[in-house]
């Protein structure tokens, strides 16, 4: 393969020896390695010809194998790589991208952003994970680890580093601690509901009675509720994107239909009489001005008659509702501590600050809905569909502990099986010699013929076993 080392300081003289100075003598680096297809030239200082030769040999070998990675490409700081190369290729929902950008900046770049890609080693990552302890929760650390792993995988694919240090065997990757979804008692649900303003109490019924997520409950329209048919259509949610509210599809871009109980139907009727639905117009999915006809069509504003709106007749902003109403109701119910007054950042008075209450969020109502359904022995596949899960395995993983205890029934079934009458023959054909086995099979076949009125056409396997095998 081609490839050579050029001495930029000396050239051959008439005598054939390299002893004639060039115009570049003493200026810059002396040895230039070039001529390898697909590999940029690289220069080495004076007295480092051996290093140049070693690099030439390795570059030729790696290039021939299709594994060449120029170490100079890894000199780029992680922050620069993320901002100029990794982030521009991200696609997806604007709200999800917003959260991803925030997490990458706060949890990764704030610690590792100034380090060149090729200097991020296993030791660097072990130190980073140690720094994250006590700053973010273990579950959040799992997400941060996944994001960094993806960034460095992309750097490997872009041929900026040879391998991803996240895959080092000496690193103990963060693990999400096992948690169980917690359902609320009927008394707790009623107590929290009574502490909310009347116009928002229906949200509690929708969350615990139909399993809707918070944004889905806030995006529920009167046209989504079929009171006569007893069903509720989950078609959209309200959520913030770039500080502005939008309508968008439910989580996972999946709409669904949920059965409507008689109690919830009555509560919705009462709510609509006291608080008539309000027509609210919001952009669809992305509030940014469109730049193409396709974006204009996809982001076109939609109007829906929402069951729940604020006092100004506008859509409810979930985070503001949580701070101003939900946490206040949790405090009144004795679920979280009283808020503390802290000085405002601008020095203008004080403000109330509630303790973090993620484990007592609106999602608890969804857990409650799942627990009631599963405890009543409702089909987990149906519950999964009503909750909007991708498949029933997710439902069982999250809510399996809500299923009623079945060992009692299992023990009874085994007792009944053991106490049932055994077969007439007590000898086992498995203990007999081969010639006796054949005779035993024939005898069994004759017995079956006599009992069932015909030959066992499945070759000795009963219909029940066939069904089980299938």
C-alpha positions as CSV (number, residue, x, y, z in Angstrom):
1,X,0.0,0.0,0.0
2,X,1.1,3.5,-0.7
3,X,2.4,5.7,2.1
4,X,5.7,7.5,2.8
5,X,7.6,9.8,5.1
6,X,8.8,13.1,3.7
7,X,11.7,14.9,5.3
8,X,10.7,18.6,5.0
9,X,14.1,19.9,6.2
10,X,16.6,18.0,4.1
11,X,16.8,16.7,0.6
12,X,19.2,14.6,-1.4
13,X,22.2,16.3,-2.9
14,X,24.3,15.4,-6.0
15,X,26.1,12.7,-4.0
16,X,22.7,11.0,-3.3
17,X,22.9,11.7,0.4
18,X,20.2,13.6,2.3
19,X,22.3,16.6,3.4
20,X,20.9,19.5,1.5
21,X,18.8,22.0,3.4
22,X,15.4,22.9,2.0
23,X,13.7,26.3,2.3
24,X,11.7,24.9,5.3
25,X,14.8,23.9,7.3
26,X,14.2,24.6,11.0
27,X,10.6,25.7,10.4
28,X,7.7,23.7,11.8
29,X,7.7,19.9,12.1
30,X,10.3,18.0,10.2
31,X,8.6,14.6,9.2
32,X,5.4,14.4,7.2
33,X,3.6,11.1,6.8
34,X,1.4,11.1,3.7
35,X,0.2,9.1,0.7
36,X,-2.2,6.7,2.6
37,X,-5.5,6.7,0.8
38,X,-8.3,8.1,2.9
39,X,-5.9,9.2,5.7
40,X,-4.9,12.8,6.3
41,X,-1.2,13.6,6.3
42,X,0.4,14.0,9.7
43,X,3.6,15.7,10.7
44,X,6.1,14.9,13.5
45,X,8.9,17.1,15.1
46,X,12.6,16.7,14.6
47,X,14.2,13.6,16.2
48,X,10.8,11.8,16.1
49,X,11.3,9.8,12.9
50,X,10.8,6.5,14.7
51,X,7.4,7.8,15.9
52,X,6.5,8.8,12.4
53,X,7.5,5.3,11.1
54,X,5.4,3.6,13.8
55,X,2.4,5.8,13.0
56,X,2.8,5.1,9.2
57,X,2.9,1.4,9.8
58,X,-0.2,1.4,12.1
59,X,-2.1,3.8,9.9
60,X,-1.5,1.6,6.8
61,X,-2.5,-1.5,8.7
62,X,-5.7,0.0,10.2
63,X,-6.7,1.6,6.9
64,X,-6.3,-1.7,5.1
65,X,-8.6,-3.3,7.6
66,X,-11.1,-0.4,7.5
67,X,-10.5,0.4,11.1
68,X,-8.4,3.6,10.9
69,X,-9.4,6.3,13.4
70,X,-7.4,9.5,13.3
71,X,-6.6,10.4,16.9
72,X,-6.6,14.1,16.0
73,X,-10.4,13.9,15.4
74,X,-10.8,13.0,19.1
75,X,-9.2,16.3,20.2
76,X,-12.6,18.0,20.0
77,X,-14.1,18.7,23.4
78,X,-17.2,16.8,24.2
79,X,-19.3,19.9,24.4
80,X,-18.3,21.0,20.9
81,X,-19.0,17.5,19.5
82,X,-22.4,17.4,21.1
83,X,-23.4,20.9,19.9
84,X,-22.0,20.7,16.4
85,X,-22.4,17.1,15.5
86,X,-24.5,15.0,17.8
87,X,-27.4,17.4,18.7
88,X,-28.2,18.6,15.1
89,X,-29.0,15.0,14.1
90,X,-31.5,14.5,16.9
91,X,-35.1,14.2,15.8
92,X,-38.4,13.6,17.6
93,X,-41.1,15.3,19.6
94,X,-40.2,18.9,20.5
95,X,-41.1,18.5,24.1
96,X,-39.0,15.3,24.4
97,X,-36.0,17.1,22.7
98,X,-36.4,19.9,25.2
99,X,-36.1,17.6,28.1
100,X,-33.2,15.7,26.5
101,X,-31.3,19.0,25.9
102,X,-31.7,20.0,29.5
103,X,-30.5,16.7,30.9
104,X,-27.5,16.5,28.6
105,X,-26.4,20.0,29.5
106,X,-27.0,19.7,33.3
107,X,-25.9,16.1,33.9
108,X,-23.2,15.5,31.3
109,X,-21.7,18.6,29.8
110,X,-21.6,20.4,33.1
111,X,-19.1,17.8,34.2
112,X,-17.4,16.5,31.1
113,X,-18.0,19.2,28.5
114,X,-14.5,20.6,28.4
115,X,-12.7,17.2,28.1
116,X,-11.5,16.1,24.6
117,X,-13.3,13.0,23.3
118,X,-10.2,10.9,23.2
119,X,-9.3,11.7,26.8
120,X,-12.6,10.4,28.2
121,X,-11.5,7.1,29.7
122,X,-13.1,4.6,32.0
123,X,-11.5,6.4,35.0
124,X,-13.1,9.6,33.9
125,X,-16.5,8.0,33.8
126,X,-16.1,6.4,37.2
127,X,-15.3,9.8,38.7
128,X,-18.3,11.3,36.9
129,X,-20.7,8.7,38.2
130,X,-19.3,9.4,41.7
131,X,-19.9,13.1,41.3
132,X,-23.6,12.4,40.3
133,X,-24.3,10.6,43.5
134,X,-26.4,12.7,45.8
135,X,-27.0,15.2,43.1
136,X,-29.6,13.3,41.0
137,X,-31.6,10.2,41.8
138,X,-30.5,6.7,40.8
139,X,-33.3,6.6,38.2
140,X,-32.1,9.9,36.7
141,X,-28.5,8.6,36.7
142,X,-29.6,5.7,34.5
143,X,-31.0,8.1,31.9
144,X,-27.9,10.2,32.0
145,X,-25.7,7.2,31.5
146,X,-27.8,6.1,28.5
147,X,-27.5,9.5,27.0
148,X,-23.7,9.6,27.4
149,X,-23.4,6.1,26.0
150,X,-25.4,7.1,22.9
151,X,-23.2,10.2,22.4
152,X,-20.0,8.3,22.6
153,X,-21.4,5.5,20.4
154,X,-22.0,8.2,17.7
155,X,-18.5,9.5,18.2
156,X,-17.2,5.9,17.5
157,X,-19.4,5.7,14.3
158,X,-18.1,9.1,13.3
159,X,-14.6,7.8,13.6
160,X,-13.6,10.3,16.2
161,X,-12.7,7.7,18.9
162,X,-11.8,4.1,18.5
163,X,-14.1,2.7,21.2
164,X,-16.7,3.8,23.7
165,X,-15.4,3.9,27.3
166,X,-18.9,3.4,28.6
167,X,-18.5,-0.2,27.5
168,X,-15.5,-0.8,29.8
169,X,-16.0,-3.9,32.0
170,X,-14.6,-2.1,35.0
171,X,-17.4,0.4,35.1
172,X,-20.5,-0.4,37.1
173,X,-23.3,1.3,35.2
174,X,-26.1,2.8,37.3
175,X,-29.1,0.7,37.9
176,X,-32.7,1.8,38.4
177,X,-33.7,0.8,41.9
178,X,-36.7,-1.5,42.1
179,X,-39.9,0.4,42.9
180,X,-43.5,-0.4,43.1
181,X,-46.4,1.7,41.9
182,X,-48.5,2.8,45.0
183,X,-52.2,3.0,44.8
184,X,-54.2,5.4,47.0
185,X,-57.1,4.3,49.3
186,X,-60.6,5.6,48.5
187,X,-60.4,7.8,51.6
188,X,-57.2,9.5,50.5
189,X,-58.5,10.1,47.0
190,X,-61.7,11.7,48.5
191,X,-59.7,13.8,50.9
192,X,-57.4,15.3,48.3
193,X,-60.3,15.9,46.0
194,X,-62.2,17.8,48.6
195,X,-59.2,20.1,49.1
196,X,-59.3,21.2,45.4
197,X,-61.4,24.0,43.9
198,X,-64.7,22.7,42.5
199,X,-63.7,23.3,38.9
200,X,-60.7,20.9,39.3
201,X,-62.3,18.1,41.3
202,X,-63.4,16.2,38.2
203,X,-59.7,15.7,37.3
204,X,-59.5,13.4,40.3
205,X,-62.5,11.3,39.1
206,X,-61.0,11.1,35.6
207,X,-57.6,10.1,36.8
208,X,-58.8,7.4,39.3
209,X,-61.8,6.4,37.3
210,X,-60.3,6.1,33.8
211,X,-56.6,6.0,34.4
212,X,-55.7,9.0,32.3
213,X,-52.4,10.8,32.6
214,X,-52.4,14.4,33.8
215,X,-51.9,15.9,30.4
216,X,-54.6,13.6,28.9
217,X,-57.1,14.6,31.5
218,X,-56.4,18.3,30.9
219,X,-56.8,17.7,27.1
220,X,-60.1,15.8,27.4
221,X,-62.9,17.3,25.4
222,X,-66.6,16.9,25.8
223,X,-66.6,15.4,22.3
224,X,-64.3,12.6,23.6
225,X,-66.9,11.4,26.1
226,X,-69.7,9.1,24.9
227,X,-72.0,9.2,28.0
228,X,-74.7,7.1,26.4
229,X,-72.3,4.5,25.0
230,X,-70.3,4.4,28.2
231,X,-66.9,5.0,26.6
232,X,-64.2,7.7,26.8
233,X,-61.8,8.4,23.9
234,X,-58.3,9.5,24.8
235,X,-57.2,11.4,21.7
236,X,-54.9,14.2,22.9
237,X,-53.0,15.8,25.8
238,X,-52.1,19.4,26.8
239,X,-48.4,20.0,27.5
240,X,-45.8,22.7,27.3
241,X,-43.3,23.0,24.5
242,X,-40.8,25.9,24.6
243,X,-42.8,27.5,27.4
244,X,-46.1,27.5,25.3
245,X,-49.0,25.1,25.6
246,X,-49.9,22.8,22.7
247,X,-52.2,19.9,21.9
248,X,-50.5,16.6,20.9
249,X,-51.2,12.9,20.8
250,X,-51.1,11.0,24.0
251,X,-47.8,9.4,25.2
252,X,-46.4,7.1,22.5
253,X,-48.6,8.8,19.9
254,X,-51.3,6.3,20.7
255,X,-55.0,7.1,21.1
256,X,-57.2,4.7,23.0
257,X,-60.7,4.0,24.3
258,X,-61.5,3.5,27.9
259,X,-64.8,2.1,29.4
260,X,-66.8,4.7,31.3
261,X,-68.3,3.6,34.6
262,X,-71.8,4.8,35.6
263,X,-70.3,6.8,38.5
264,X,-67.8,8.6,36.3
265,X,-70.5,9.4,33.7
266,X,-72.7,11.0,36.4
267,X,-69.8,13.0,37.7
268,X,-68.9,14.3,34.2
269,X,-72.6,15.3,33.7
270,X,-72.6,17.2,37.0
271,X,-69.3,18.9,36.2
272,X,-70.5,20.1,32.8
273,X,-73.6,21.7,34.4
274,X,-71.5,23.5,36.9
275,X,-68.6,24.3,34.6
276,X,-69.7,24.3,30.9
277,X,-66.9,23.1,28.5
278,X,-64.8,25.9,27.0
279,X,-63.5,26.0,23.4
280,X,-59.7,26.3,23.6
281,X,-57.4,26.8,20.5
282,X,-53.8,25.7,20.7
283,X,-51.1,24.8,18.2
284,X,-50.7,21.1,17.4
285,X,-47.6,19.6,18.7
286,X,-45.2,22.4,18.0
287,X,-45.7,26.2,18.7
288,X,-42.9,27.4,16.6
289,X,-43.8,29.3,13.3
290,X,-43.8,26.8,10.4
291,X,-41.1,27.2,7.8
292,X,-42.6,24.8,5.2
293,X,-46.0,23.9,3.9
294,X,-45.8,20.5,5.6
295,X,-45.0,22.1,8.9
296,X,-47.8,24.6,8.5
297,X,-50.2,21.7,7.9
298,X,-48.8,19.6,10.8
299,X,-48.8,22.5,13.3
300,X,-52.1,24.0,12.4
301,X,-54.0,25.1,15.5
302,X,-56.9,23.0,16.7
303,X,-59.9,23.9,18.8
304,X,-61.5,21.6,21.3
305,X,-64.2,22.1,24.0
306,X,-62.2,21.1,27.1
307,X,-64.0,19.7,30.1
308,X,-61.5,21.5,32.4
309,X,-60.2,25.0,32.0
310,X,-58.9,27.7,34.3
311,X,-60.8,30.7,35.5
312,X,-59.7,32.6,32.4
313,X,-61.2,30.1,30.1
314,X,-57.8,28.8,29.0
315,X,-56.1,25.4,29.0
316,X,-54.6,24.5,32.4
317,X,-50.8,24.5,32.6
318,X,-49.9,21.3,34.5
319,X,-46.8,22.5,36.4
320,X,-48.6,25.6,37.6
321,X,-51.6,23.6,38.6
322,X,-49.3,21.2,40.6
323,X,-47.7,24.0,42.5
324,X,-50.8,26.1,43.1
325,X,-53.5,23.4,43.7
326,X,-52.2,19.9,43.9
327,X,-49.5,20.3,46.5
328,X,-51.8,22.5,48.5
329,X,-54.4,19.7,48.5
330,X,-51.7,17.1,49.4
331,X,-50.7,19.3,52.4
332,X,-54.3,19.6,53.5
333,X,-54.6,15.9,53.4
334,X,-51.5,15.5,55.5
335,X,-49.6,13.7,52.7
336,X,-46.7,16.2,52.5
337,X,-45.4,18.7,55.0
338,X,-46.5,22.3,55.2
339,X,-44.6,24.6,52.8
340,X,-41.8,26.9,53.9
341,X,-41.5,30.6,53.2
342,X,-38.2,31.4,51.4
343,X,-37.0,34.8,50.1
344,X,-37.6,35.5,46.4
345,X,-34.5,35.7,44.2
346,X,-35.3,39.2,43.2
347,X,-35.5,40.2,46.9
348,X,-39.2,41.1,46.6
349,X,-40.8,39.4,49.6
350,X,-41.1,35.6,50.1
351,X,-42.8,32.7,48.4
352,X,-44.1,29.3,49.5
353,X,-42.0,26.3,48.7
354,X,-43.4,22.8,49.0
355,X,-41.3,19.7,49.4
356,X,-40.7,17.5,46.3
357,X,-43.7,15.2,45.9
358,X,-43.0,13.2,42.8
359,X,-44.0,10.0,44.5
360,X,-47.4,11.6,45.3
361,X,-48.1,13.1,41.9
362,X,-51.2,12.9,39.8
363,X,-49.9,9.6,38.5
364,X,-51.0,8.0,41.8
365,X,-54.5,8.2,40.5
366,X,-53.6,6.2,37.4
367,X,-52.0,3.6,39.7
368,X,-55.2,3.5,41.7
369,X,-57.2,2.9,38.6
370,X,-54.9,0.0,37.6
371,X,-55.1,-1.5,41.1
372,X,-58.9,-1.5,41.2
373,X,-59.1,-3.1,37.8
374,X,-56.5,-5.8,38.4
375,X,-57.8,-6.6,42.0
376,X,-61.2,-7.2,40.4
377,X,-59.5,-9.9,38.2
378,X,-60.0,-7.8,35.1
379,X,-58.0,-9.2,32.1
380,X,-54.5,-7.6,32.2
381,X,-54.5,-7.4,28.4
382,X,-57.6,-5.2,28.5
383,X,-56.2,-3.1,31.4
384,X,-53.0,-2.6,29.3
385,X,-55.1,-1.4,26.4
386,X,-57.1,1.0,28.6
387,X,-53.9,2.4,30.2
388,X,-52.3,2.9,26.7
389,X,-49.3,0.6,27.3
390,X,-47.5,-0.9,24.3
391,X,-48.3,-4.4,25.5
392,X,-49.5,-6.3,28.5
393,X,-46.0,-7.2,29.7
394,X,-45.5,-3.5,30.7
395,X,-48.7,-3.5,32.7
396,X,-47.7,-6.7,34.5
397,X,-44.2,-5.4,35.2
398,X,-45.5,-2.1,36.7
399,X,-48.7,-3.3,38.3
400,X,-48.3,-7.1,38.7
401,X,-48.2,-6.7,42.5
402,X,-51.8,-5.5,42.3
403,X,-53.0,-8.8,41.1
404,X,-54.9,-10.7,43.9
405,X,-53.0,-13.4,45.7
406,X,-53.5,-16.7,43.8
407,X,-51.6,-19.2,45.9
408,X,-54.7,-20.1,47.8
409,X,-56.5,-21.2,44.7
410,X,-53.4,-22.9,43.5
411,X,-53.1,-25.0,46.7
412,X,-56.7,-26.0,46.5
413,X,-56.2,-27.1,42.9
414,X,-53.2,-29.3,43.8
415,X,-55.0,-30.8,46.7
416,X,-57.9,-31.7,44.5
417,X,-55.5,-33.2,41.9
418,X,-53.7,-35.3,44.4
419,X,-56.9,-36.6,46.1
420,X,-58.6,-37.6,42.9
421,X,-58.8,-41.3,42.0
422,X,-55.6,-42.6,40.4
423,X,-55.7,-44.8,37.3
424,X,-56.8,-48.4,37.7
425,X,-53.3,-49.8,36.8
426,X,-50.6,-49.1,39.4
427,X,-47.7,-50.5,37.4
428,X,-45.5,-48.2,35.3
429,X,-44.7,-49.1,31.7
430,X,-41.5,-47.2,32.2
431,X,-40.2,-49.8,34.6
432,X,-41.0,-52.7,32.3
433,X,-38.5,-54.3,29.7
434,X,-38.9,-53.2,26.2
435,X,-41.0,-56.2,25.1
436,X,-43.3,-55.6,28.0
437,X,-43.7,-51.9,27.1
438,X,-45.0,-52.8,23.7
439,X,-47.6,-55.2,25.3
440,X,-48.5,-52.5,27.8
441,X,-49.2,-50.0,25.1
442,X,-51.3,-52.4,23.2
443,X,-53.3,-53.1,26.3
444,X,-53.7,-49.4,27.0
445,X,-54.9,-48.9,23.4
446,X,-57.5,-51.7,23.9
447,X,-58.7,-50.1,27.1
448,X,-59.1,-46.8,25.4
449,X,-61.0,-48.4,22.6
450,X,-63.4,-50.0,25.0
451,X,-63.9,-46.8,27.0
452,X,-64.2,-44.3,24.3
453,X,-65.8,-46.4,21.6
454,X,-63.0,-46.0,19.0
455,X,-59.2,-46.0,18.4
456,X,-57.0,-43.3,19.8
457,X,-56.2,-41.7,16.5
458,X,-53.6,-39.3,17.9
459,X,-51.2,-42.1,18.5
460,X,-51.5,-42.4,22.2
461,X,-51.7,-38.7,23.1
462,X,-55.0,-37.7,24.6
463,X,-57.0,-34.7,23.2
464,X,-56.2,-32.6,26.4
465,X,-52.5,-33.1,26.0
466,X,-52.6,-32.3,22.3
467,X,-54.3,-29.1,23.1
468,X,-51.7,-28.2,25.7
469,X,-48.9,-29.0,23.3
470,X,-50.4,-26.9,20.7
